[in-house]
Amino acid sequence: MNPDRYNHISEPELLDRYYSDGNKEWLGILLQRYTLLLLGVCMKYLKQEDAARDAVQQVFLKAITELEKYKVDYFKSWLYMIAKNYCLMQLRDKGKRPVEWSDGLAATVEANDELQAIKDKDQLLEWMHQGLQELNSDQQQCVILFYLEKKSYQQISEQTGFNLLQVKSHIQNGKRNLKLMLMRKMKNQVKQP
């Protein structure tokens, strides 16, 4: 299945299709939509790109296993919680701990600042995910392949059938459009009381 062919299908409908016929390709399409968001969440906690990429793969595997067992109604928030919990488990297993609230006033202020920074990053990642979904399919495909899958222009050209100039153009235009969307959303947020 070509995921771009199914951009018009909503998240609940993809889940319904999966639950009705058990075809994991519907899950694949759905999970692909959240790759950028999950990578951002995992980077926020794990701070290393390789560890974050591994975490996203583990989250995907966990999601597939869990969805076979029971029905999920709010997929996005459920998937976010799986990613967050997985990352916290990784940090716990490595002996790292979050800031303790009992460490005094300085730690409380630092923790509040860190919490606000995490919320800001979450919002930015959410906007990036939304912006990515708003790109035209050619730009979206090239941006995902280049930035998330770390493919070269040549590899993208071979995979998509675009020539090298088209690949470069789709990436540049997609990046510019994402930046404009993010700037617009940030500007709108500042205007709100």
N, C-alpha and C positions, 0 to 999 in steps of 0.2 A: 504494500500500500504506500502511496505517496502522501506523506502527511499534509503537504500543501493543498491537496485536493479536498481536505476535510476541514479547512479553516473555518468554514461556515457552520460547522457542527458545534453546538455548545458543550460545555463541560458536563452538565447533567445528562445530556443526550448520549455523549460518548460513554459515560458510566452505565447508563441504561442498556446501551448496545452490548457492552462487555458483560453485564449481568444476565442479559437475555441469551447470548450465544456463546459466551465463554472465550471469545476470540481475543487473545492477548495483544493483538495489533491495535485494538481500540485503546488499550492501556498505554501502549507505546506512543501513540499519537498524543494522548493526554499528558503523559509524563514529559514528552519533549517540549510541550508548551511551558513547563515549569523549570526547565534546566537552568536557565539564567538566574531565576529567583533562588533556587536551591543552592547553586554555586555561590551566590552572594551570601546567603545565610551561613553556609559552611565556612566561607572565607572569614566572615565576621568572628566566628568562634575559634576556628583552628589556626587562622593567620598564615597558613601556608597553602599555596595553590595546589600542589600535588596531593596533600592531605585532604583538601576540600574536594578535589575531583574524585578521589577514592570514596570520600564520604557520600557524594552524590550517587555514585554507583551503588553503594550499600543501601542508601535510602530507597533507590529505585527497586532493588531486590526485596527489601523489607515491605515496601508498598505492594508489590505484586503478590507476595506471600500472604499479607494480611487481607488484601482485597478478595483473595480466594476464600477466606474464612467468613467474612462478614461484610455487610453492606455499609458503605460510607455515604453520608448525605452532603457534607460540606468538605469536599475533596481538598481544596486549597489550604484551608486552615488545618485539616488533618495532616496533610503532607508536610506543612511547615512544622507542626509539632513533632513529627517523626524525625525531621532533619535536626531540629533543635535538641531533642532528647539524645539522638545519636552523637551529636557533637559534644554535648555535656558529658556523656558516658566516656567518650574518647579522652576528654580533658581529665576526668576523674581517674581513669585508668593510668594516665601518664603522671598522676600525682599533682596536677595543677588544680588550683581551687579558685572559685570566684572570690571577689573581695568580701570579707566578712563585715557584717553590719556592726558587730560589737567592737571593732577596732578603734572606735573613737570618732570624734567629730570630723577629723580630716578624712578618714576613710568613708564616712557617710557622704560628705560633699563629693569626694572622688567617685564614689559609687553612683551618686545621683547624676553626675556629669557623664559617667560611662553609660548609665542607663539611657540618658537623653541621646547620647551619641549613637547607641544601638538603635533606638527608636528612629532617629534621623536616617541611619543607614537602611533600616527596614523600609522606610518610606521611599527612599531613593531607589532601592532595589525593586520595590513594587511598581514605581513609575517606570523604571527601565523595562520591566517585564511588560507592562501595558504598552509602552512605546514600541517595543519590539513587535508586539502583536499588531500594531497599527501600520507598520512598514508594509510596502508592497511585497509580494511573495519572493521576488527576485532579490531585493535588498535584504529581506529577512533571512533568506537561505544563505546568502553570501556572508552576512555579518555573523551568523551563528557558526558557520564553518570556519571563518577566519579567527574570530575572537574566542569562541568557546571550545571549538574542536582543534584549534591551532593548526589548521590546514594552510598550506602555502597557496599563492595565487594559482600556480600550476595544478596543484591537486584539486582546487576548487573548480578550475576550468575543466579538468578531466571528469569530475563528478557531475557537474551541472550542464556541461555542453556550451557554456559561455566562453567567448574568447577572453584572453588576458585583459584587454582593455575594458571589456564589459564587467569582468570580475572586479577590477580596480574601481570602476565607476560605481557599481552597486555597493561596494563596501564604503567608499567615500560618501556617497549620497545617503546611504543608510545611517552612517555615523553622524553625519550632519543633521539628518532628520531626527534622530534620537536626541541629539543635543538640543535642538530647537524645542522638541516636545518637553524635555526635562526643564528647560529654562522657563517655558510657558507655565508648567505646573508649579514650579518654585515661585514664580511671580504671582500666580493666583493664590498660593498659600500665604504669601506675605500680605496680600490685600485682605485676607479673611481676618476677622477680629480674634 
